[in-house]
Structure formats: structure tokens, C-alpha cells
Amino acid sequence: MTEQREVRIPFADLFNVVVECACGAELSIDFSKEEARKVDWDHSESFACPACHKTFDSNLRLGFSKFLDWQDTVIESKQRISFRVKNPN
């Protein structure tokens, strides 16, 4: 029997989002940086893969906006929240 191990990641530590393109390239967005947090993700221009320049799905912008709103709400609440994820090791 294999023991499943989990890792807890505090919600406040979830700032860097990586979007993987079909071409294999990755776009990393660091939401701890003020420039990324100031973007109006609901109404921003489309954004594209840095390697092949294919435009990412516009629903991602909406998701980023909702993520930042939720993150601000959770952090302001001062409630400790974490995510459990399977340990890859």
C-alpha cells in the first residue's frame, strides 16, 4: 500500500501563476509585484505566449481578476487558509 503524502501551501504564498502554452513555453505572472496587481484583468488587452505569440484564452483574464479579488478578501480577513496538495515525491 502506498502512503499518500500531502503538502500544505498557505494561501498567502500563492502569488506566482504559471500559464503553460500548447507549444510548451510558460508565462509566469508574479502577483506579488504591484505591476501585475494593478492590471485591470477584466478589461486588459489579450495576452499571448512569449514564444509562439498565440493568444491565451480570454477566460484566463477573468480568472486572474477573480483570483486577485478573492486573495485580497482572504488576506484582509486575517483567517489562516491553506491548500492541501499531493506531494509529488
N, C-alpha and C positions, 0 to 999 in steps of 0.2 A: 504494500500500500504506500502510495506517495503522499507525503505530507505537503499540504499547500501552505505556503507562507504568504503573508501579506505585508505590505509596507503602507504606512500612513503618511500622507502628504498634507500638511496644513494648507488650508485654503489660501491663507495669506501668502504662501510661497508659489502660488500658481500665477506667474506673470509672463512667462515666455511661452508663446504659442508657435508651433511649427506646422506649417501647411506643406504637405508633400504633393508635388505635381505628378501627373502621369508619366512625365519624362524622367522622373527620379530626382529632380532637383528639389531643394527645400527652401522655403521662405520662412525666416524666423522673425517674429514680431515680439519685441520686448515691451510688454505693457507696464513695466516698472518705470520706463522712460516717459517723461512728460509729453514728448512729441507724439508718441503713439496714443496716449490717453486723450490728447486734445483733438484728435481726428474725429470729425463727425461721421462715424462709420455708416450711419443710416443713409447719408446723402453724399458720401465721398465718391470720387471718380472710381471707376473699376480699377482693380489692381491685378497684376499679371505675374506670371512666373519669371524670375530673374534670368533664367537660362533660355527657355524656348519662347517666352513672351505670350504664351497662351493665357487668356483671361480666366481667372478663377471664378467660380460660381458666385453670383451676386448675393446669394443667401448667406455666404460667409460674412459679408459686411454686417448684415443684420445680426448674425450670431455674435460677432465681436462686440457690437453695441450692447446687446442684451447681457453678455458676459460681464462687460465693464460696469453696467448698471447694477447687476447682481453683486459683483465683487465689492463695489462701493457700499452697498446696503449691508452686506455681511460684515465688512470691516468696521463700519460705523456702529454696528450692533455690539461690537466687542465680544461676541459669542465665539468660542473656540469651535471651529468646524474643520474637519479633515476628510480626505477621501481615502478609502482603502483601495489599494490596487494590488494585483497579484505580483509577487516578487518574481522577476524574470530569472533569478538564479536558482 
